[in-house]
Amino acid sequence: MRSLLPGLFFLLAACGTGTVWNPPIQADLDAAYTTCADGESCVIVQLGCCDHCNGGAAVAVNSGSLSTVVDELGEDCSGQFACTEMGCAPITAECRDDACVMVEGEL
């Protein structure tokens, strides 16, 4: 077993891309992205190369912030990546108490 470890460490080091993407979570978003008023449109934004069910991340933002959030917080998907194909409950965005929130549906 000891002889396999150096090769495993080399393989892991060779697979790295240098930059690790830390997906944002809803609670950490700037209020400017999530503030809404009743009737204003909130949208779900998938920020990872994979969707939220398969290793990516999703957040709820006001529709006016959509492109800014993707540009500033989205994962760089220019390299090679692979996603699983697991299913999960759908999510939607709603405006509650003047903030966009994610609402998970049923499977």
Jmol script that loads the backbone (N, CA, C; Angstrom):
load data "model"
ATOM      1  N   MET A   1       0.819  -1.185   0.000  1.00  0.00           N
ATOM      2  CA  MET A   1       0.000   0.000   0.000  1.00  0.00           C
ATOM      3  C   MET A   1       0.866   1.253   0.000  1.00  0.00           C
ATOM      4  N   ARG A   2       1.960   1.213   0.688  1.00  0.00           N
ATOM      5  CA  ARG A   2       2.820   2.380   0.802  1.00  0.00           C
ATOM      6  C   ARG A   2       3.308   2.849  -0.568  1.00  0.00           C
ATOM      7  N   SER A   3       3.550   1.958  -1.513  1.00  0.00           N
ATOM      8  CA  SER A   3       4.072   2.351  -2.821  1.00  0.00           C
ATOM      9  C   SER A   3       3.024   3.061  -3.679  1.00  0.00           C
ATOM     10  N   LEU A   4       1.747   2.924  -3.378  1.00  0.00           N
ATOM     11  CA  LEU A   4       0.704   3.594  -4.148  1.00  0.00           C
ATOM     12  C   LEU A   4       0.537   5.068  -3.767  1.00  0.00           C
ATOM     13  N   LEU A   5       0.890   5.440  -2.557  1.00  0.00           N
ATOM     14  CA  LEU A   5       0.655   6.799  -2.083  1.00  0.00           C
ATOM     15  C   LEU A   5       1.365   7.881  -2.892  1.00  0.00           C
ATOM     16  N   PRO A   6       2.641   7.746  -3.238  1.00  0.00           N
ATOM     17  CA  PRO A   6       3.274   8.811  -4.033  1.00  0.00           C
ATOM     18  C   PRO A   6       2.571   9.020  -5.378  1.00  0.00           C
ATOM     19  N   GLY A   7       2.169   7.952  -6.021  1.00  0.00           N
ATOM     20  CA  GLY A   7       1.463   8.065  -7.296  1.00  0.00           C
ATOM     21  C   GLY A   7       0.104   8.720  -7.134  1.00  0.00           C
ATOM     22  N   LEU A   8      -0.577   8.416  -6.048  1.00  0.00           N
ATOM     23  CA  LEU A   8      -1.887   9.019  -5.783  1.00  0.00           C
ATOM     24  C   LEU A   8      -1.745  10.514  -5.546  1.00  0.00           C
ATOM     25  N   PHE A   9      -0.750  10.921  -4.780  1.00  0.00           N
ATOM     26  CA  PHE A   9      -0.537  12.350  -4.537  1.00  0.00           C
ATOM     27  C   PHE A   9      -0.195  13.080  -5.825  1.00  0.00           C
ATOM     28  N   PHE A  10       0.606  12.463  -6.687  1.00  0.00           N
ATOM     29  CA  PHE A  10       0.938  13.069  -7.974  1.00  0.00           C
ATOM     30  C   PHE A  10      -0.320  13.247  -8.813  1.00  0.00           C
ATOM     31  N   LEU A  11      -1.159  12.238  -8.851  1.00  0.00           N
ATOM     32  CA  LEU A  11      -2.396  12.293  -9.627  1.00  0.00           C
ATOM     33  C   LEU A  11      -3.305  13.401  -9.118  1.00  0.00           C
ATOM     34  N   LEU A  12      -3.457  13.512  -7.817  1.00  0.00           N
ATOM     35  CA  LEU A  12      -4.302  14.557  -7.250  1.00  0.00           C
ATOM     36  C   LEU A  12      -3.740  15.939  -7.543  1.00  0.00           C
ATOM     37  N   ALA A  13      -2.450  16.101  -7.461  1.00  0.00           N
ATOM     38  CA  ALA A  13      -1.829  17.391  -7.742  1.00  0.00           C
ATOM     39  C   ALA A  13      -1.984  17.767  -9.211  1.00  0.00           C
ATOM     40  N   ALA A  14      -1.908  16.798 -10.099  1.00  0.00           N
ATOM     41  CA  ALA A  14      -2.030  17.060 -11.529  1.00  0.00           C
ATOM     42  C   ALA A  14      -3.443  17.451 -11.925  1.00  0.00           C
ATOM     43  N   CYS A  15      -4.429  17.063 -11.145  1.00  0.00           N
ATOM     44  CA  CYS A  15      -5.819  17.350 -11.482  1.00  0.00           C
ATOM     45  C   CYS A  15      -6.251  18.744 -11.055  1.00  0.00           C
ATOM     46  N   GLY A  16      -5.518  19.394 -10.207  1.00  0.00           N
ATOM     47  CA  GLY A  16      -5.925  20.693  -9.702  1.00  0.00           C
ATOM     48  C   GLY A  16      -5.886  21.764 -10.779  1.00  0.00           C
ATOM     49  N   THR A  17      -6.778  22.742 -10.708  1.00  0.00           N
ATOM     50  CA  THR A  17      -6.814  23.830 -11.674  1.00  0.00           C
ATOM     51  C   THR A  17      -6.209  25.100 -11.102  1.00  0.00           C
ATOM     52  N   GLY A  18      -5.817  25.094  -9.842  1.00  0.00           N
ATOM     53  CA  GLY A  18      -5.199  26.257  -9.249  1.00  0.00           C
ATOM     54  C   GLY A  18      -6.164  27.095  -8.425  1.00  0.00           C
ATOM     55  N   THR A  19      -7.336  27.360  -8.938  1.00  0.00           N
ATOM     56  CA  THR A  19      -8.289  28.197  -8.229  1.00  0.00           C
ATOM     57  C   THR A  19      -9.485  27.353  -7.810  1.00  0.00           C
ATOM     58  N   VAL A  20      -9.827  27.445  -6.550  1.00  0.00           N
ATOM     59  CA  VAL A  20     -10.974  26.705  -6.044  1.00  0.00           C
ATOM     60  C   VAL A  20     -12.150  27.675  -5.948  1.00  0.00           C
ATOM     61  N   TRP A  21     -13.256  27.324  -6.557  1.00  0.00           N
ATOM     62  CA  TRP A  21     -14.458  28.146  -6.512  1.00  0.00           C
ATOM     63  C   TRP A  21     -15.219  27.838  -5.238  1.00  0.00           C
ATOM     64  N   ASN A  22     -15.503  28.854  -4.470  1.00  0.00           N
ATOM     65  CA  ASN A  22     -16.297  28.709  -3.267  1.00  0.00           C
ATOM     66  C   ASN A  22     -17.687  29.240  -3.559  1.00  0.00           C
ATOM     67  N   PRO A  23     -18.649  28.350  -3.733  1.00  0.00           N
ATOM     68  CA  PRO A  23     -19.985  28.806  -4.101  1.00  0.00           C
ATOM     69  C   PRO A  23     -20.612  29.674  -3.017  1.00  0.00           C
ATOM     70  N   PRO A  24     -21.243  30.760  -3.422  1.00  0.00           N
ATOM     71  CA  PRO A  24     -21.899  31.609  -2.430  1.00  0.00           C
ATOM     72  C   PRO A  24     -23.152  30.932  -1.890  1.00  0.00           C
ATOM     73  N   ILE A  25     -23.541  31.327  -0.699  1.00  0.00           N
ATOM     74  CA  ILE A  25     -24.805  30.848  -0.158  1.00  0.00           C
ATOM     75  C   ILE A  25     -25.736  32.050  -0.045  1.00  0.00           C
ATOM     76  N   GLN A  26     -27.011  31.781  -0.041  1.00  0.00           N
ATOM     77  CA  GLN A  26     -28.027  32.830  -0.047  1.00  0.00           C
ATOM     78  C   GLN A  26     -27.794  33.865   1.056  1.00  0.00           C
ATOM     79  N   ALA A  27     -27.482  33.426   2.244  1.00  0.00           N
ATOM     80  CA  ALA A  27     -27.331  34.331   3.386  1.00  0.00           C
ATOM     81  C   ALA A  27     -26.155  35.296   3.231  1.00  0.00           C
ATOM     82  N   ASP A  28     -25.171  34.961   2.398  1.00  0.00           N
ATOM     83  CA  ASP A  28     -23.999  35.807   2.224  1.00  0.00           C
ATOM     84  C   ASP A  28     -24.125  36.832   1.104  1.00  0.00           C
ATOM     85  N   LEU A  29     -25.224  36.805   0.354  1.00  0.00           N
ATOM     86  CA  LEU A  29     -25.381  37.733  -0.767  1.00  0.00           C
ATOM     87  C   LEU A  29     -25.599  39.162  -0.291  1.00  0.00           C
ATOM     88  N   ASP A  30     -25.076  40.098  -1.042  1.00  0.00           N
ATOM     89  CA  ASP A  30     -25.286  41.517  -0.774  1.00  0.00           C
ATOM     90  C   ASP A  30     -26.784  41.820  -0.881  1.00  0.00           C
ATOM     91  N   ALA A  31     -27.293  42.625   0.022  1.00  0.00           N
ATOM     92  CA  ALA A  31     -28.727  42.959   0.044  1.00  0.00           C
ATOM     93  C   ALA A  31     -29.182  43.606  -1.260  1.00  0.00           C
ATOM     94  N   ALA A  32     -28.288  44.292  -1.958  1.00  0.00           N
ATOM     95  CA  ALA A  32     -28.652  44.911  -3.231  1.00  0.00           C
ATOM     96  C   ALA A  32     -29.103  43.863  -4.255  1.00  0.00           C
ATOM     97  N   TYR A  33     -28.609  42.640  -4.134  1.00  0.00           N
ATOM     98  CA  TYR A  33     -28.967  41.566  -5.059  1.00  0.00           C
ATOM     99  C   TYR A  33     -30.281  40.891  -4.683  1.00  0.00           C
ATOM    100  N   THR A  34     -30.636  40.959  -3.430  1.00  0.00           N
ATOM    101  CA  THR A  34     -31.789  40.176  -2.968  1.00  0.00           C
ATOM    102  C   THR A  34     -32.991  41.016  -2.555  1.00  0.00           C
ATOM    103  N   THR A  35     -32.838  42.329  -2.463  1.00  0.00           N
ATOM    104  CA  THR A  35     -33.947  43.186  -2.057  1.00  0.00           C
ATOM    105  C   THR A  35     -35.023  43.187  -3.140  1.00  0.00           C
ATOM    106  N   CYS A  36     -36.262  43.084  -2.714  1.00  0.00           N
ATOM    107  CA  CYS A  36     -37.378  43.089  -3.649  1.00  0.00           C
ATOM    108  C   CYS A  36     -38.586  43.729  -2.978  1.00  0.00           C
ATOM    109  N   ALA A  37     -39.566  44.029  -3.778  1.00  0.00           N
ATOM    110  CA  ALA A  37     -40.834  44.544  -3.271  1.00  0.00           C
ATOM    111  C   ALA A  37     -41.922  43.604  -3.764  1.00  0.00           C
ATOM    112  N   ASP A  38     -43.036  43.575  -3.069  1.00  0.00           N
ATOM    113  CA  ASP A  38     -44.134  42.706  -3.510  1.00  0.00           C
ATOM    114  C   ASP A  38     -44.417  42.933  -4.984  1.00  0.00           C
ATOM    115  N   GLY A  39     -44.497  41.877  -5.707  1.00  0.00           N
ATOM    116  CA  GLY A  39     -44.774  41.956  -7.131  1.00  0.00           C
ATOM    117  C   GLY A  39     -43.525  42.033  -7.988  1.00  0.00           C
ATOM    118  N   GLU A  40     -42.378  42.367  -7.387  1.00  0.00           N
ATOM    119  CA  GLU A  40     -41.143  42.409  -8.159  1.00  0.00           C
ATOM    120  C   GLU A  40     -40.669  40.991  -8.419  1.00  0.00           C
ATOM    121  N   SER A  41     -40.053  40.794  -9.526  1.00  0.00           N
ATOM    122  CA  SER A  41     -39.633  39.464  -9.935  1.00  0.00           C
ATOM    123  C   SER A  41     -38.334  39.032  -9.261  1.00  0.00           C
ATOM    124  N   CYS A  42     -38.366  37.889  -8.642  1.00  0.00           N
ATOM    125  CA  CYS A  42     -37.168  37.229  -8.128  1.00  0.00           C
ATOM    126  C   CYS A  42     -36.912  36.019  -9.012  1.00  0.00           C
ATOM    127  N   VAL A  43     -35.645  35.727  -9.240  1.00  0.00           N
ATOM    128  CA  VAL A  43     -35.286  34.616 -10.116  1.00  0.00           C
ATOM    129  C   VAL A  43     -34.245  33.734  -9.441  1.00  0.00           C
ATOM    130  N   ILE A  44     -34.195  32.487  -9.858  1.00  0.00           N
ATOM    131  CA  ILE A  44     -33.158  31.549  -9.424  1.00  0.00           C
ATOM    132  C   ILE A  44     -31.997  31.663 -10.399  1.00  0.00           C
ATOM    133  N   VAL A  45     -30.794  31.739  -9.858  1.00  0.00           N
ATOM    134  CA  VAL A  45     -29.583  31.794 -10.670  1.00  0.00           C
ATOM    135  C   VAL A  45     -28.727  30.590 -10.320  1.00  0.00           C
ATOM    136  N   GLN A  46     -28.422  29.775 -11.321  1.00  0.00           N
ATOM    137  CA  GLN A  46     -27.488  28.665 -11.150  1.00  0.00           C
ATOM    138  C   GLN A  46     -26.092  29.232 -11.370  1.00  0.00           C
ATOM    139  N   LEU A  47     -25.239  29.170 -10.362  1.00  0.00           N
ATOM    140  CA  LEU A  47     -23.930  29.810 -10.436  1.00  0.00           C
ATOM    141  C   LEU A  47     -22.783  28.854 -10.734  1.00  0.00           C
ATOM    142  N   GLY A  48     -23.006  27.577 -10.623  1.00  0.00           N
ATOM    143  CA  GLY A  48     -21.941  26.615 -10.867  1.00  0.00           C
ATOM    144  C   GLY A  48     -21.981  26.070 -12.279  1.00  0.00           C
ATOM    145  N   CYS A  49     -20.917  25.407 -12.662  1.00  0.00           N
ATOM    146  CA  CYS A  49     -20.887  24.737 -13.966  1.00  0.00           C
ATOM    147  C   CYS A  49     -21.922  23.618 -13.997  1.00  0.00           C
ATOM    148  N   CYS A  50     -22.170  23.037 -12.842  1.00  0.00           N
ATOM    149  CA  CYS A  50     -23.214  22.026 -12.687  1.00  0.00           C
ATOM    150  C   CYS A  50     -24.372  22.673 -11.938  1.00  0.00           C
ATOM    151  N   ASP A  51     -25.554  22.124 -12.078  1.00  0.00           N
ATOM    152  CA  ASP A  51     -26.690  22.715 -11.370  1.00  0.00           C
ATOM    153  C   ASP A  51     -26.623  22.422  -9.873  1.00  0.00           C
ATOM    154  N   HIS A  52     -27.537  23.000  -9.132  1.00  0.00           N
ATOM    155  CA  HIS A  52     -27.508  22.890  -7.667  1.00  0.00           C
ATOM    156  C   HIS A  52     -27.677  21.465  -7.168  1.00  0.00           C
ATOM    157  N   CYS A  53     -28.234  20.598  -7.967  1.00  0.00           N
ATOM    158  CA  CYS A  53     -28.409  19.197  -7.569  1.00  0.00           C
ATOM    159  C   CYS A  53     -27.116  18.393  -7.725  1.00  0.00           C
ATOM    160  N   ASN A  54     -26.192  18.919  -8.507  1.00  0.00           N
ATOM    161  CA  ASN A  54     -25.036  18.132  -8.917  1.00  0.00           C
ATOM    162  C   ASN A  54     -23.706  18.832  -8.675  1.00  0.00           C
ATOM    163  N   GLY A  55     -23.601  19.496  -7.550  1.00  0.00           N
ATOM    164  CA  GLY A  55     -22.332  20.088  -7.156  1.00  0.00           C
ATOM    165  C   GLY A  55     -22.212  21.587  -7.370  1.00  0.00           C
ATOM    166  N   GLY A  56     -23.172  22.187  -8.036  1.00  0.00           N
ATOM    167  CA  GLY A  56     -23.154  23.629  -8.249  1.00  0.00           C
ATOM    168  C   GLY A  56     -23.856  24.351  -7.118  1.00  0.00           C
ATOM    169  N   ALA A  57     -24.261  25.557  -7.380  1.00  0.00           N
ATOM    170  CA  ALA A  57     -24.942  26.361  -6.373  1.00  0.00           C
ATOM    171  C   ALA A  57     -26.015  27.199  -7.047  1.00  0.00           C
ATOM    172  N   ALA A  58     -27.074  27.444  -6.335  1.00  0.00           N
ATOM    173  CA  ALA A  58     -28.150  28.301  -6.826  1.00  0.00           C
ATOM    174  C   ALA A  58     -28.493  29.308  -5.739  1.00  0.00           C
ATOM    175  N   VAL A  59     -28.879  30.505  -6.161  1.00  0.00           N
ATOM    176  CA  VAL A  59     -29.320  31.547  -5.242  1.00  0.00           C
ATOM    177  C   VAL A  59     -30.531  32.244  -5.849  1.00  0.00           C
ATOM    178  N   ALA A  60     -31.287  32.923  -5.000  1.00  0.00           N
ATOM    179  CA  ALA A  60     -32.430  33.720  -5.450  1.00  0.00           C
ATOM    180  C   ALA A  60     -32.033  35.186  -5.396  1.00  0.00           C
ATOM    181  N   VAL A  61     -32.228  35.899  -6.507  1.00  0.00           N
ATOM    182  CA  VAL A  61     -31.878  37.316  -6.588  1.00  0.00           C
ATOM    183  C   VAL A  61     -32.996  38.079  -7.282  1.00  0.00           C
ATOM    184  N   ASN A  62     -32.981  39.410  -7.142  1.00  0.00           N
ATOM    185  CA  ASN A  62     -33.947  40.196  -7.888  1.00  0.00           C
ATOM    186  C   ASN A  62     -33.543  40.198  -9.361  1.00  0.00           C
ATOM    187  N   SER A  63     -34.516  40.287 -10.233  1.00  0.00           N
ATOM    188  CA  SER A  63     -34.255  40.128 -11.666  1.00  0.00           C
ATOM    189  C   SER A  63     -33.288  41.183 -12.200  1.00  0.00           C
ATOM    190  N   GLY A  64     -33.236  42.365 -11.597  1.00  0.00           N
ATOM    191  CA  GLY A  64     -32.315  43.397 -12.042  1.00  0.00           C
ATOM    192  C   GLY A  64     -30.859  43.093 -11.763  1.00  0.00           C
ATOM    193  N   SER A  65     -30.588  42.154 -10.878  1.00  0.00           N
ATOM    194  CA  SER A  65     -29.210  41.815 -10.499  1.00  0.00           C
ATOM    195  C   SER A  65     -28.703  40.548 -11.169  1.00  0.00           C
ATOM    196  N   LEU A  66     -29.513  39.939 -11.982  1.00  0.00           N
ATOM    197  CA  LEU A  66     -29.186  38.632 -12.569  1.00  0.00           C
ATOM    198  C   LEU A  66     -27.805  38.605 -13.219  1.00  0.00           C
ATOM    199  N   SER A  67     -27.551  39.454 -14.190  1.00  0.00           N
ATOM    200  CA  SER A  67     -26.275  39.386 -14.917  1.00  0.00           C
ATOM    201  C   SER A  67     -25.097  39.759 -14.019  1.00  0.00           C
ATOM    202  N   THR A  68     -25.270  40.708 -13.121  1.00  0.00           N
ATOM    203  CA  THR A  68     -24.194  41.100 -12.205  1.00  0.00           C
ATOM    204  C   THR A  68     -23.802  39.946 -11.297  1.00  0.00           C
ATOM    205  N   VAL A  69     -24.794  39.253 -10.762  1.00  0.00           N
ATOM    206  CA  VAL A  69     -24.521  38.125  -9.863  1.00  0.00           C
ATOM    207  C   VAL A  69     -23.789  37.013 -10.613  1.00  0.00           C
ATOM    208  N   VAL A  70     -24.220  36.708 -11.820  1.00  0.00           N
ATOM    209  CA  VAL A  70     -23.548  35.666 -12.607  1.00  0.00           C
ATOM    210  C   VAL A  70     -22.106  36.075 -12.891  1.00  0.00           C
ATOM    211  N   ASP A  71     -21.898  37.333 -13.308  1.00  0.00           N
ATOM    212  CA  ASP A  71     -20.546  37.800 -13.622  1.00  0.00           C
ATOM    213  C   ASP A  71     -19.634  37.807 -12.405  1.00  0.00           C
ATOM    214  N   GLU A  72     -20.141  38.250 -11.268  1.00  0.00           N
ATOM    215  CA  GLU A  72     -19.311  38.389 -10.077  1.00  0.00           C
ATOM    216  C   GLU A  72     -19.143  37.104  -9.272  1.00  0.00           C
ATOM    217  N   LEU A  73     -20.182  36.262  -9.234  1.00  0.00           N
ATOM    218  CA  LEU A  73     -20.166  35.111  -8.328  1.00  0.00           C
ATOM    219  C   LEU A  73     -20.182  33.757  -9.031  1.00  0.00           C
ATOM    220  N   GLY A  74     -20.416  33.755 -10.330  1.00  0.00           N
ATOM    221  CA  GLY A  74     -20.506  32.490 -11.058  1.00  0.00           C
ATOM    222  C   GLY A  74     -19.166  31.802 -11.211  1.00  0.00           C
ATOM    223  N   GLU A  75     -19.216  30.501 -11.321  1.00  0.00           N
ATOM    224  CA  GLU A  75     -18.011  29.686 -11.489  1.00  0.00           C
ATOM    225  C   GLU A  75     -17.503  29.811 -12.923  1.00  0.00           C
ATOM    226  N   ASP A  76     -16.186  29.840 -13.106  1.00  0.00           N
ATOM    227  CA  ASP A  76     -15.580  29.860 -14.434  1.00  0.00           C
ATOM    228  C   ASP A  76     -15.672  28.457 -15.025  1.00  0.00           C
ATOM    229  N   CYS A  77     -16.431  28.314 -16.082  1.00  0.00           N
ATOM    230  CA  CYS A  77     -16.666  26.994 -16.668  1.00  0.00           C
ATOM    231  C   CYS A  77     -15.901  26.790 -17.973  1.00  0.00           C
ATOM    232  N   SER A  78     -14.799  27.509 -18.133  1.00  0.00           N
ATOM    233  CA  SER A  78     -14.036  27.403 -19.371  1.00  0.00           C
ATOM    234  C   SER A  78     -13.174  26.140 -19.442  1.00  0.00           C
ATOM    235  N   GLY A  79     -12.892  25.513 -18.314  1.00  0.00           N
ATOM    236  CA  GLY A  79     -12.076  24.305 -18.301  1.00  0.00           C
ATOM    237  C   GLY A  79     -12.928  23.059 -18.443  1.00  0.00           C
ATOM    238  N   GLN A  80     -12.319  21.935 -18.243  1.00  0.00           N
ATOM    239  CA  GLN A  80     -13.040  20.673 -18.303  1.00  0.00           C
ATOM    240  C   GLN A  80     -13.676  20.388 -16.959  1.00  0.00           C
ATOM    241  N   PHE A  81     -14.895  19.904 -17.001  1.00  0.00           N
ATOM    242  CA  PHE A  81     -15.584  19.522 -15.778  1.00  0.00           C
ATOM    243  C   PHE A  81     -16.604  18.452 -16.125  1.00  0.00           C
ATOM    244  N   ALA A  82     -17.005  17.719 -15.129  1.00  0.00           N
ATOM    245  CA  ALA A  82     -18.019  16.687 -15.298  1.00  0.00           C
ATOM    246  C   ALA A  82     -19.040  16.845 -14.175  1.00  0.00           C
ATOM    247  N   CYS A  83     -20.289  16.681 -14.517  1.00  0.00           N
ATOM    248  CA  CYS A  83     -21.369  16.808 -13.541  1.00  0.00           C
ATOM    249  C   CYS A  83     -22.071  15.464 -13.379  1.00  0.00           C
ATOM    250  N   THR A  84     -22.507  15.202 -12.183  1.00  0.00           N
ATOM    251  CA  THR A  84     -23.366  14.045 -11.994  1.00  0.00           C
ATOM    252  C   THR A  84     -24.726  14.393 -12.588  1.00  0.00           C
ATOM    253  N   GLU A  85     -25.603  13.438 -12.657  1.00  0.00           N
ATOM    254  CA  GLU A  85     -26.929  13.684 -13.208  1.00  0.00           C
ATOM    255  C   GLU A  85     -28.000  13.247 -12.222  1.00  0.00           C
ATOM    256  N   MET A  86     -27.842  13.695 -10.993  1.00  0.00           N
ATOM    257  CA  MET A  86     -28.804  13.372  -9.948  1.00  0.00           C
ATOM    258  C   MET A  86     -29.966  14.347 -10.031  1.00  0.00           C
ATOM    259  N   GLY A  87     -31.113  13.898  -9.667  1.00  0.00           N
ATOM    260  CA  GLY A  87     -32.278  14.762  -9.639  1.00  0.00           C
ATOM    261  C   GLY A  87     -32.553  15.236  -8.227  1.00  0.00           C
ATOM    262  N   CYS A  88     -33.260  16.329  -8.126  1.00  0.00           N
ATOM    263  CA  CYS A  88     -33.668  16.833  -6.820  1.00  0.00           C
ATOM    264  C   CYS A  88     -34.935  17.657  -7.010  1.00  0.00           C
ATOM    265  N   ALA A  89     -35.490  18.097  -5.928  1.00  0.00           N
ATOM    266  CA  ALA A  89     -36.711  18.883  -5.992  1.00  0.00           C
ATOM    267  C   ALA A  89     -36.428  20.207  -6.707  1.00  0.00           C
ATOM    268  N   PRO A  90     -37.388  20.680  -7.495  1.00  0.00           N
ATOM    269  CA  PRO A  90     -37.191  21.971  -8.165  1.00  0.00           C
ATOM    270  C   PRO A  90     -37.201  23.111  -7.159  1.00  0.00           C
ATOM    271  N   ILE A  91     -36.546  24.206  -7.510  1.00  0.00           N
ATOM    272  CA  ILE A  91     -36.564  25.381  -6.654  1.00  0.00           C
ATOM    273  C   ILE A  91     -37.118  26.567  -7.444  1.00  0.00           C
ATOM    274  N   THR A  92     -37.801  27.435  -6.744  1.00  0.00           N
ATOM    275  CA  THR A  92     -38.310  28.667  -7.321  1.00  0.00           C
ATOM    276  C   THR A  92     -37.904  29.813  -6.415  1.00  0.00           C
ATOM    277  N   ALA A  93     -38.085  31.029  -6.900  1.00  0.00           N
ATOM    278  CA  ALA A  93     -37.744  32.216  -6.116  1.00  0.00           C
ATOM    279  C   ALA A  93     -39.010  33.006  -5.829  1.00  0.00           C
ATOM    280  N   GLU A  94     -39.095  33.521  -4.616  1.00  0.00           N
ATOM    281  CA  GLU A  94     -40.226  34.352  -4.208  1.00  0.00           C
ATOM    282  C   GLU A  94     -39.711  35.549  -3.430  1.00  0.00           C
ATOM    283  N   CYS A  95     -40.515  36.610  -3.415  1.00  0.00           N
ATOM    284  CA  CYS A  95     -40.210  37.783  -2.608  1.00  0.00           C
ATOM    285  C   CYS A  95     -40.985  37.655  -1.296  1.00  0.00           C
ATOM    286  N   ARG A  96     -40.248  37.529  -0.204  1.00  0.00           N
ATOM    287  CA  ARG A  96     -40.846  37.431   1.133  1.00  0.00           C
ATOM    288  C   ARG A  96     -40.157  38.422   2.060  1.00  0.00           C
ATOM    289  N   ASP A  97     -40.931  39.237   2.733  1.00  0.00           N
ATOM    290  CA  ASP A  97     -40.383  40.228   3.665  1.00  0.00           C
ATOM    291  C   ASP A  97     -39.295  41.076   3.005  1.00  0.00           C
ATOM    292  N   ASP A  98     -39.568  41.498   1.766  1.00  0.00           N
ATOM    293  CA  ASP A  98     -38.669  42.386   1.000  1.00  0.00           C
ATOM    294  C   ASP A  98     -37.334  41.750   0.630  1.00  0.00           C
ATOM    295  N   ALA A  99     -37.273  40.432   0.586  1.00  0.00           N
ATOM    296  CA  ALA A  99     -36.044  39.747   0.176  1.00  0.00           C
ATOM    297  C   ALA A  99     -36.386  38.532  -0.684  1.00  0.00           C
ATOM    298  N   CYS A 100     -35.584  38.322  -1.715  1.00  0.00           N
ATOM    299  CA  CYS A 100     -35.763  37.133  -2.553  1.00  0.00           C
ATOM    300  C   CYS A 100     -35.279  35.913  -1.783  1.00  0.00           C
ATOM    301  N   VAL A 101     -36.080  34.858  -1.800  1.00  0.00           N
ATOM    302  CA  VAL A 101     -35.732  33.613  -1.125  1.00  0.00           C
ATOM    303  C   VAL A 101     -35.975  32.437  -2.055  1.00  0.00           C
ATOM    304  N   MET A 102     -35.256  31.357  -1.806  1.00  0.00           N
ATOM    305  CA  MET A 102     -35.463  30.127  -2.571  1.00  0.00           C
ATOM    306  C   MET A 102     -36.528  29.304  -1.872  1.00  0.00           C
ATOM    307  N   VAL A 103     -37.397  28.706  -2.686  1.00  0.00           N
ATOM    308  CA  VAL A 103     -38.445  27.836  -2.167  1.00  0.00           C
ATOM    309  C   VAL A 103     -38.289  26.494  -2.871  1.00  0.00           C
ATOM    310  N   GLU A 104     -38.067  25.464  -2.070  1.00  0.00           N
ATOM    311  CA  GLU A 104     -37.882  24.116  -2.627  1.00  0.00           C
ATOM    312  C   GLU A 104     -39.231  23.449  -2.808  1.00  0.00           C
ATOM    313  N   GLY A 105     -39.438  22.915  -4.006  1.00  0.00           N
ATOM    314  CA  GLY A 105     -40.681  22.190  -4.307  1.00  0.00           C
ATOM    315  C   GLY A 105     -40.577  20.748  -3.834  1.00  0.00           C
ATOM    316  N   GLU A 106     -41.533  19.968  -4.287  1.00  0.00           N
ATOM    317  CA  GLU A 106     -41.540  18.553  -3.920  1.00  0.00           C
ATOM    318  C   GLU A 106     -41.000  17.718  -5.064  1.00  0.00           C
ATOM    319  N   LEU A 107     -40.385  16.616  -4.706  1.00  0.00           N
ATOM    320  CA  LEU A 107     -39.826  15.692  -5.676  1.00  0.00           C
ATOM    321  C   LEU A 107     -40.905  14.941  -6.378  1.00  0.00           C
TER     322      LEU A 107
END
end "model"
wireframe off; spacefill off
backbone 0.3
color backbone group
